[in-house]
């Protein structure tokens, strides 16, 4: 479970005891391509850590699937509205490959948060990281042309282009597949490179902070 361990420790380095406790509550599952970890309009009850495979999150609007997230090895998949509000989520999360994941129920996770300060701080860092990631993705979506967003996606996640249908990539970029094909055939400019570099600097967890809950 190398990918999962790297993700856990990158968010907030846990003590050996806390890490062993958290890992003891994780269950390994092998799930097929096309499996839905979460469904739009239903309350999610699990957190998933991707050891091997890839997933996408989408919502259906006007009978059209809108892809807004991809998760690869080491990423965490969770229905955040379900997690925070215990209400039906707005997304469907679908596996795009046969995958190996580690999962824990939200009830077990909340119990660990309430009984172990180290794991509670890990959960806090996870929430902070996801907030930064969401804000960064929103800024990119709103501020950059589609061609530059594609270039940025290609630089940060080159494996997506090899492993994900172009239609999903186009949906993620908010363009048609025809437009994406034209972008792929052409070249993108570099005048946004400094802005992309700034956003990229916030793309990874900053590491542990000394402050406690």
Buried (B, 14 or more C-beta within 10 A) or exposed (E): BEBBBEBBBBBBBBEEEBBEBBBEBBEEBEBEEEBEBBBBEEBBBBBBBBBBBBBBBBBEEEEEBBBBBBBBBBBBBBBBBBBEEEEBBBBBBBBBBEBBBBBBEBEBBEEBBEEBEBBBBBBBBBEBBBEBBEEBBEBBBEEBBBBBBBBBBBEEBEEBEEBBEEEBBBBBBEBEBEBBEEBBEEEBEEEBEEBBEEBBEBEEBEEBEEEEE
